[in-house]
Amino acid sequence: SKGLGVLECLYADIQRAGGDVSDVMAWLGPCIGPQAFEVGPEVRAAFDDGSPEVQALFQPAAEGKFMADLAGLARVRLQALGVTRVFGNSSSLPWCTVSNSALFFSHRRDSRSLGQSGRMAACIWLDR
């Protein structure tokens, strides 16, 4: 059995605190897109739960590798937890940090020319 991920741990914490996941809303920000995120078979194996939904998020690429849909994987995992209000990143090209250099920094795209820079933020808040 696979270990719990960040989303599953957050869900467990919400339940322990007496919260209701039906009140949870998620917004997925920009990330590397499915046309740019090449992973090895070990990454696919780590996410593969046998479901067709997850398997469809890994498209075969050259030399036994796969193109992975990171935002799609987050959506599937959120839905499995009962989070029905998921907004933001649709896995389309405008959300891809690698492809959209006018708006986004990409470590994979820019580290050779800009060095190890870039910023990221994650926000979680509780409305009562």
C-alpha positions in Angstrom: 0.0 0.0 0.0 1.2 3.4 -0.9 1.9 6.1 1.7 -0.4 9.1 2.2 0.4 12.2 0.1 0.1 15.8 1.1 -3.5 16.1 0.0 -4.5 13.0 1.9 -2.7 14.2 5.1 -4.4 17.5 4.8 -7.8 15.8 4.4 -7.1 13.7 7.6 -6.2 16.8 9.5 -9.4 18.6 8.4 -11.4 15.6 9.6 -9.5 15.4 12.9 -10.3 19.1 13.5 -14.0 18.5 12.9 -14.0 20.1 9.5 -16.2 19.0 6.6 -14.4 18.3 3.3 -17.5 19.5 1.4 -16.5 23.0 2.5 -13.1 22.7 0.9 -12.4 24.5 -2.3 -9.1 24.0 -4.2 -7.4 26.3 -6.7 -4.6 24.8 -8.7 -1.9 27.2 -9.8 0.4 27.1 -12.8 2.9 24.2 -13.1 4.8 22.3 -15.7 2.2 21.1 -18.2 1.6 17.6 -19.6 3.3 18.4 -22.9 6.6 19.3 -21.0 6.7 17.0 -17.9 8.6 13.9 -18.9 9.0 11.3 -16.1 10.4 7.9 -15.7 8.4 4.7 -15.1 9.1 5.0 -11.4 7.1 8.2 -11.2 4.2 6.6 -13.0 4.4 3.6 -10.7 4.3 5.9 -7.6 1.0 7.5 -8.8 -0.6 4.5 -10.5 -3.5 3.2 -8.5 -4.8 1.1 -11.3 -7.6 3.5 -12.2 -8.1 4.4 -15.8 -8.3 8.1 -14.7 -4.8 8.1 -13.4 -3.4 5.9 -16.2 -4.8 8.3 -18.8 -2.7 11.1 -17.2 0.6 9.4 -18.3 1.1 9.3 -22.1 4.0 7.2 -23.5 7.0 9.1 -24.6 10.4 8.1 -26.0 12.7 5.6 -24.4 10.2 4.1 -21.9 9.3 7.5 -20.4 6.0 9.2 -20.0 4.5 12.7 -20.3 2.7 13.3 -17.0 -0.2 15.6 -16.3 0.6 17.0 -12.8 -2.4 19.2 -12.5 -4.6 16.4 -13.7 -3.1 14.1 -11.0 -4.0 16.7 -8.3 -7.6 17.0 -9.7 -8.0 13.2 -9.5 -6.7 13.0 -6.0 -8.8 15.9 -4.8 -11.9 14.3 -6.3 -11.1 11.0 -4.7 -11.2 12.8 -1.3 -14.6 14.3 -2.1 -13.4 17.8 -3.0 -15.8 18.8 -5.8 -14.9 22.5 -6.1 -11.6 22.5 -8.0 -10.6 25.6 -10.0 -7.6 27.0 -11.8 -5.1 25.0 -13.8 -7.0 23.0 -16.4 -3.8 21.3 -17.8 -4.0 23.5 -20.9 -1.0 25.2 -22.5 -1.7 28.7 -20.9 -1.1 27.2 -17.4 2.2 25.6 -18.3 5.2 27.3 -16.6 7.6 25.8 -19.2 5.7 26.9 -22.3 4.5 30.3 -21.0 7.8 32.2 -20.4 6.1 35.6 -20.6 4.2 34.9 -17.4 6.0 32.2 -15.5 9.5 31.2 -14.2 10.4 27.6 -14.9 13.3 25.9 -13.2 13.6 23.4 -16.0 13.5 26.1 -18.7 15.4 28.9 -17.0 18.0 27.5 -14.6 20.8 27.3 -17.2 20.4 31.0 -18.2 19.2 32.5 -14.9 20.8 30.3 -12.3 18.9 28.7 -9.3 16.2 31.4 -8.8 12.5 31.5 -8.9 9.8 31.8 -6.3 6.8 29.8 -5.3 4.0 30.3 -2.8 1.2 28.2 -1.5 -1.7 29.6 0.5 -4.2 27.9 2.7 -6.7 29.7 4.8 -9.6 28.9 7.0 -12.8 30.9 6.8 -15.0 30.7 9.8 
